[in-house]
Amino acid sequence: MNDDEDETPQERMAKVELYMESVKARMAPEDFETLHEAVNEMSRLITEGHEGVLEAGDRENFAGEVQREFLAVMAIATTGRMDHHVIDMPGPDGSPGYAVVTPEVANDPAALAEVRQQIHQWTTEQREINSELDGIARASGIDPDE
């Protein structure tokens, strides 16, 4: 039985605050500020019951370690678990990417390969859909890049 599933959003956010204190002690101040702003926005969206995508905007330092830590925070906020692993999961074209997995998956090469295959398949399908939509837009006289 996993008690994390019965936690309230407030209890999960208390875990996020604890985790953030540990991150603050080991992260560069400017990176932590970027992470803190993103976490505050995520918290607001969760509190207000919104679904959707949180965009980092033009923040140049929302990369690498900041992205990894943001994914860790999102996992804590949504699952209540603090034992997840953020692993490198490059895209099919070698572009950087990450996946958040349970310890069981992180320690199982076959399971990681399956996750990678699923992500690559999804990414390929999305690219095909986006290409088709761009073609439809162009055929309709709409510039999809605007």
Summary of the structure (lengths in Angstrom):
residues: 146
radius of gyration: 18.0
end to end distance: 50.0
largest distance: 55.9
contacts: 344
relative contact order: 0.10
helix: 62%
strand: 5%
